[in-house]
Amino acid sequence: MKKFYLRGFGCLFFIICSLASVQAETINDHSTHHPQTKDTTIKASVPSGIVVADAVNAPSAEELILIAKSEEVTKAASTIKTISLREKMFKELHPASIAFVTSYQQKNEVRLEKIKAKYERQFKLIDNILEKHQLPTNLKYLAIIESEMSNTALSNKGAVGPWQFMATTGRLMGLTINSRRDERKDLAKSTHAAAKYLKSLYNQYNDWLLVIAAYNGGGSRVETAIRKSGSRDFWKLQQYLPAESRNHVKKFIAAQFVLEASDEMIPLLDIRNLSSDELANTEVININGRFKAAVIAKALGMEESTFNLYNPGFDRDVSSKGYKMRIPKDKAGTFNARREDLLYESVQAVIDNNKTVAAEEEKAKFPEAISLPKSKAVVTDRNKAGKRL
C-alpha cells in the first residue's frame, strides 16, 4: 500500500515538473520572437473594448476600469441632456395653439386623466422603451390620441393597435402581421416599432411637430406642405396640411399639456382680448418672491387688467411656487433693470395691505358706540318735568 502511494506522488511530481518546463519554454520562445516588448495581456476584468497601444506607459487594470466607467457616465449624461432638450420644446405653448388647447382641455381633461390612471403601468413600459431609443417620453401621449391605449383599436382605414400601424408600415418596422399573428396589438413590440418609425421621421424633418403630422398623414403630405409654404415651421405650413393632420398635432400638444401640467409649464393665457401679434411678441421671465401684479404693471406702464391677461393667477401663484411671467418684449429690459426695486416695492405693498386689513379687522371687533333715538315717553316726561320747574 505504501508503495502505491509513493508511486502516485512520484507521478504527480513528474507532471508538475513537466508543466513548469513547458511554461518556461513558452516564455523563452515569446522573448525570442519579441525581444523589445513586454507582456501586454489585460486581465479579464478589464473591458474588452479598450486597447493598449503603448505597453510601457499602459495604465493599470484598475485605471482602465475607471476610464470605462467614466465614459459610460458621460454617455448616459449626454443621452439625458439630449432627451431633456427635445422635451423642452413642449414646455411652452405657441400662441397659435392656445385657443385649441383651451377648448380641448375643457372637453377632455377628465377623460385624459382617467386614461392616464388606468394605464399607469403601460406608460412606464413605454417610457422605458422610448428612453432606450433616446426619444422624449412625451411621445407616449401619441398613443393616447391615436387609440386611447387600446390594443384592439381598429381605424376605418385598417390601422391597428395602440400605435395605429397600417400593415405595410408595421411590417417595415419589423412587426409580424399575418392571419395568425398581429404584433401591432402587442404593446411592447409595437412601441419598439413606433420608436423606430418616429426616430426615422425625426431624422428626416428634425422637428417633432412635423414628425407627428407625418405620422398621421404621411410624409408626402408634409413634403407638399413644406414646398407650398416655403417653410419648415409647422405653424406656417399647417394650412397646407389636411385638417385631420393639423388637428392631430394640436391634440398631441394639448394632451401633453394637460397630462404633464407642472410648475415648470406656463399657464394658459387669457386670449380673449389679446391679438395674435401681442401674443407672439412676448418674453418669458422666471421669477420667484412676493411680487405684486399691480406694482409690476405700474412700473411697466401697463394696465393691471392687461398684465393679468398675460399672467392669469399671478398674485396667487408667484409667491408659493414661482412663475413664468409673460410681458411684451419691449418691456422686458425695464423689468430686468428694476427687478430688485420692484420686489422691494411689492413686499412693501403686501406689508401695507396687511396692516390695513388688520386695522379694519380690529375696528370690526370693537365698533364705535351707537346713540339710539330716545323714546317719545322719555321726551314727554322730561318736558313735563321742565314745566313744573
Secondary structure, 3 states (H helix, E strand, C coil): CHHHHHHHHHHHHHHHHHHHHHHHHHHHHHHHHCCCCCCCCCCCCCCCCCCCCCCCCCCCHHHHHHHHHHHHHHHHHHHHHHHHHHHHCCCCCCHHHHHHHHHHHHHHHHHHHHHHHHCHHHHHHHHHHHHHCCCCHHHHHHHHHHHCCCCCCECCCCCECCCCECHHHHHHCCCCECCCCEHHHCHHHHHHHHHHHHHHHHHHHCCHHHHHHHHHHCHHHHHHHHHHHCCCCHHHHHHHCCHHHHHHHHHHHHHHHHHCCCCCCCCCCCCCCCCHHHHHCEEEEEECCCCCHHHHHHHHCCCHHHHHHHCCCHHHHHHHHCEEEEEEHHHHHHHHHCHHHHHHHHHHHHHHHHHHHHHHHHHHHCCCCCCCCCCHHHHHHHHHHHHHC
